[in-house]
Amino acid sequence: EYLPRLFSFVWQMAWTAGQEEEIDLEITELSEEKVEFMLKSVDISLANSLRRIMIAEVPTLAVDMVQVERNTTVFFDEFLVHRIGLVPLTSHLANSMEYPRNCLCEAGCDKCKVELTLDVLCQEAKRDVTSADFTSDNDQVVPAALSGSGDAHVLICKLTKGQELRAKCIVRKGIGKEHAKWQPVATAAFSYVYDIDVSQDMLDNLQRKQQQEWVDSCPRKVFKCDEKSGRVEVAAPENCIDCGECVVKAEDMEVPNLVTVKHQRSRNGTYNFLFSVEATGHLPPEEVVMRALQVLRGKLTTIRQRVAEACQGMDDGLAADVELGLTELNPLM
């Protein structure tokens, strides 16, 4: 009974994947912590799949086990272990490492774990214990620096003279679906890109005060009124969230057709989406996007293989239809 539904899903994904040559990705903003890009000519199912994968299925590295050897701070062990586990670690090696459950070793090896040590004794009046105090046995797996903060390190606790904290930490590979400490992004969201059409003729029939009132009705500052020419421009279409305030205001002013807001669509009926991705420090934001696309490609490959196996034993006509849909997946593989 599930086969027709599965086939329908695969056909939809195959149709979207078949448009790969037409898919366009345009980066609008890129920094150490954030990337914004426009994904063009895709179905919303593909856009949402990419968003969910970035949040929950891109592998990273995080502290998974902590052995507290000495703790004379004011905090109990569980509190400190929780804070240590959430420290973001550079995860460029995540793809080359093994998940602990898949590794052939018994007690852990270089392929599935990295060791961090923390050994701090306060000899001054007071001292901060931060992520900079960790020592790693692998130079490529270290606590991530936090750009934009004062000291660029994560504060774990504070010590007074004579207090000591000593612990051994085991770093393992995982994904955000298992625990939030492996999540490579703080936020990953997307919104439709809108086509906004303003009737300049109708605006010209309004008084300057009415024009400004209509422009100010938008809470996202999408519109701008030029003081010299008096013309109203769509200054920031990317800020539009289709809240409808401009439409309601136009209706209150008895010019209901003053503005129309529609989802921006491509020739093939798909949409354009604006993504905003903020990284946690495990990986650069643009690398999170690329690795999420690799995971998505792997999922499509798995679907193709599983459906091909399910087609064995079908009558020739149905199997031929399924195979036709599966061939459309090839561009993403």
C-alpha positions, 0 to 999 in steps of 0.5 A, spaced: 500 500 500 505 504 501 508 503 494 504 508 490 505 514 495 513 512 495 512 513 488 509 519 488 514 522 493 520 520 488 517 522 482 516 529 485 523 529 488 525 527 481 522 532 477 525 538 482 532 534 481 531 534 474 531 542 474 538 542 477 541 546 471 536 551 472 537 552 479 541 558 481 544 560 488 545 567 489 549 570 495 547 576 498 551 577 504 556 573 507 560 573 514 564 569 519 557 567 522 552 568 517 550 567 510 544 569 506 542 567 499 537 567 494 535 560 492 531 560 485 527 556 481 526 550 486 520 547 489 518 549 496 519 541 498 526 542 496 527 548 500 525 546 506 529 539 506 535 543 505 533 547 511 531 541 515 538 538 513 542 544 515 539 544 522 539 536 524 543 532 519 550 536 518 555 532 522 559 536 526 564 534 532 562 536 540 564 533 547 560 527 548 563 524 555 567 528 560 571 525 566 571 530 571 578 529 575 578 534 580 573 540 581 573 545 587 569 550 584 562 553 586 559 549 581 557 541 581 560 537 576 553 536 572 553 543 571 560 544 568 559 538 564 553 541 561 557 547 559 563 544 556 558 539 552 555 546 548 562 549 547 562 549 539 568 545 536 571 546 529 569 540 525 572 540 518 574 533 520 567 531 521 566 528 514 572 524 515 571 521 522 567 515 523 560 515 528 562 511 534 557 506 533 560 504 526 567 504 528 570 497 528 574 499 535 572 497 542 575 503 546 575 509 541 581 510 536 583 516 532 578 515 527 572 516 532 574 520 537 579 526 539 581 528 546 581 534 550 584 536 557 582 542 561 587 543 567 586 550 570 589 552 577 587 559 580 593 562 583 591 569 582 585 573 586 580 570 581 580 567 574 576 565 568 576 558 565 574 559 558 574 554 552 581 557 550 584 553 556 582 546 553 588 542 550 587 538 544 590 532 541 588 534 534 590 541 532 584 541 527 579 540 533 579 545 537 574 550 541 571 555 535 573 562 536 567 567 537 568 573 532 564 579 535 565 577 543 570 581 547 575 575 548 573 571 543 572 565 547 566 561 551 566 562 558 565 556 562 566 558 570 570 563 574 575 561 579 578 564 586 584 563 589 586 556 590 580 553 586 582 548 581 578 544 575 581 538 571 577 534 566 578 529 560 573 530 555 572 525 549 570 528 542 565 524 538 562 525 531 554 526 531 548 530 528 543 535 531 538 530 530 541 526 536 543 532 540 543 540 540 550 540 541 552 537 534 547 542 531 552 547 526 547 552 526 543 557 531 538 559 525 536 556 518 530 560 515 527 561 509 522 566 506 518 567 499 521 572 495 515 577 493 514 581 487 511 587 489 507 592 484 505 599 486 500 603 481 504 609 480 498 612 477 494 611 483 499 614 488 499 620 484 492 622 485 494 621 493 496 627 497 503 627 499 501 626 506 497 620 504 503 617 500 507 618 506 502 615 511 501 609 506 509 608 506 509 608 513 504 603 514 509 597 512 512 595 519 518 592 515 520 598 511 519 595 504 517 602 501 520 609 501 518 616 499 523 620 495 522 627 498 524 631 492 520 627 486 515 625 491 515 618 488 514 611 492 519 606 490 520 599 493 526 600 496 527 593 500 523 588 497 527 582 501 524 585 507 517 583 505 513 578 509 506 579 506 503 581 512 498 585 508 498 591 512 500 595 505 494 592 502 489 594 508 492 601 508 490 602 501 483 599 502 482 604 508 484 609 503 479 607 498 484 605 493 484 597 493 488 596 487 494 600 489 499 595 491 499 587 489 504 582 493 505 575 489 510 570 490 515 570 485 515 565 480 519 562 475 517 559 468 517 552 470 512 554 476 517 554 482 519 559 487 525 563 489 526 563 496 531 567 501 535 563 506 538 566 512 543 561 516 547 563 522 552 558 524 554 556 531 562 556 530 562 548 528 563 550 521 563 556 516 556 558 514 557 557 507 560 550 508 554 548 512 550 549 506 555 545 501 555 539 506 547 540 507 547 539 499 551 533 499 547 530 505 541 531 500 544 528 494 546 522 498 538 521 500 536 522 493 541 516 491 538 512 497 531 513 495 533 511 488 536 505 490 531 503 494 525 504 489 529 500 484 529 494 489 522 495 490 520 495 483 523 488 482 518 483 481 513 489 478 509 488 471 513 491 466 509 497 465 509 500 472 516 498 473 518 502 466 514 508 469 518 508 475 524 507 472 523 513 468 522 518 474 528 515 477 532 517 471 531 524 473 535 524 479 541 522 475 543 530 475 544 530 483 548 524 483 
